[in-house]
Amino acid sequence: MKIESRIFLAFAGLLFACAAWAGDEKSPKSIEGATTVDTSQAKALFDEGVAFVDVRKDKDWEAGRVPDAIHIELKKIFSESSLSAEVKKDERFVLYCNGESCMRSSKATAQAVSWGFSKVYYYRDGFPAWKAASYPVE
């Protein structure tokens, strides 16, 4: 086998390994400055009337969501001003996305904290866990 072929195969294998590893990325278990909540704690906040902010893609939002959630798509709309238009900086709210393999809620939570939002709840398990618990969806 020619040296160029060996280099190509080695490089292709490395790229494949990196792609496979990246697909296994997990969101952090906590975000400094926010309170991480599990599904039962998220439901208790929901029952108290705390706002839920969904940062998922439009197609995920349209497929189902926590009732009365506010949709602020992370990559298209989420900003300090768009979040401030929905919740006050000292108001409690829950951020969620598609579970521990979804990085959107962790990124949004870190951003919200950096912008001075002080009562941010990070719901890492997100909509899949909410739905699996048979909690209401719309």
C-alpha positions in Angstrom: 0.0 0.0 0.0 1.3 3.4 -0.9 2.3 5.8 1.9 -0.4 8.3 0.7 -3.1 5.7 1.1 -1.9 4.8 4.6 -1.9 8.4 5.6 -5.4 8.9 4.1 -6.7 5.9 5.9 -5.2 6.9 9.2 -6.6 10.4 8.8 -10.0 9.1 7.9 -10.0 6.8 10.9 -9.1 9.7 13.2 -11.9 11.8 11.8 -14.4 9.0 12.3 -13.2 8.5 15.9 -13.6 12.2 16.6 -17.0 12.3 15.1 -18.2 9.3 17.1 -16.8 10.9 20.3 -18.4 14.2 19.7 -21.8 12.5 19.3 -21.6 11.3 22.9 -21.3 14.8 24.3 -23.2 15.2 27.5 -24.4 18.5 29.0 -22.9 19.5 32.3 -24.7 18.3 35.4 -24.7 21.8 36.8 -24.1 25.4 35.8 -22.5 27.8 38.2 -25.0 30.5 39.3 -28.0 28.4 38.5 -30.0 25.7 40.3 -30.1 22.3 38.6 -33.5 20.6 39.0 -34.7 17.1 38.2 -38.0 16.2 36.7 -40.0 16.2 39.9 -38.5 19.5 41.0 -39.3 20.9 37.6 -42.9 19.8 37.9 -43.2 21.4 41.3 -41.9 24.7 39.8 -44.4 24.3 37.0 -47.2 23.7 39.5 -46.2 27.0 41.2 -46.6 28.9 37.9 -42.8 29.4 37.3 -42.1 30.2 33.6 -40.5 27.5 31.4 -38.2 28.6 28.6 -37.7 26.2 25.7 -34.6 26.8 23.7 -35.0 23.9 21.3 -35.2 24.0 17.5 -38.5 25.1 16.0 -39.3 21.6 14.7 -38.8 20.1 18.3 -41.0 22.9 19.7 -43.7 22.2 17.2 -43.6 18.4 18.0 -44.5 19.1 21.7 -43.5 21.1 24.7 -44.2 21.9 28.4 -47.6 23.7 28.4 -47.4 27.5 28.3 -43.6 27.3 27.8 -42.0 30.3 26.1 -40.1 29.4 23.0 -36.8 31.3 22.5 -34.8 29.2 20.0 -31.2 29.3 21.1 -29.3 29.8 17.9 -31.8 32.1 16.2 -33.5 34.3 18.8 -32.0 33.8 22.3 -30.4 37.0 23.6 -30.4 39.1 26.7 -33.1 41.3 25.2 -35.3 38.4 24.0 -35.1 36.7 27.4 -35.6 40.0 29.3 -38.8 40.6 27.2 -40.2 37.4 28.8 -38.8 37.2 32.3 -37.4 39.7 34.7 -33.8 39.4 35.9 -35.0 38.6 39.4 -37.8 36.3 38.4 -37.7 32.5 38.6 -37.7 30.5 35.4 -36.7 27.1 34.1 -34.6 26.5 31.0 -34.9 23.2 29.1 -34.1 21.4 25.9 -33.9 17.8 24.8 -32.2 16.1 27.7 -28.6 15.5 28.7 -27.4 15.0 25.2 -28.7 18.4 24.2 -26.3 21.3 25.0 -28.8 24.1 24.3 -30.2 24.5 27.8 -26.7 24.4 29.5 -25.5 27.1 27.1 -28.6 29.2 27.6 -28.4 28.8 31.3 -24.7 30.0 31.4 -25.6 32.9 29.2 -28.6 33.9 31.3 -26.5 33.8 34.5 -23.8 35.9 32.8 -26.4 38.5 31.9 -27.4 38.9 35.5 -30.5 36.6 35.7 -30.4 35.5 39.3 -33.1 32.8 39.7 -32.3 30.4 36.8 -33.3 26.8 37.1 -31.4 24.4 34.8 -33.6 21.4 33.8 -30.9 19.2 32.3 -33.2 16.2 31.8 -35.5 18.3 29.6 -38.6 17.5 27.6 -37.9 13.8 27.1 -37.9 13.2 30.9 -40.9 15.5 31.3 -42.9 13.5 28.7 -41.6 10.1 30.1 -43.0 11.1 33.5 -46.5 11.5 31.9 -46.6 15.2 32.8 -48.8 17.4 30.7 -47.6 18.4 27.2 -49.0 20.5 24.4 
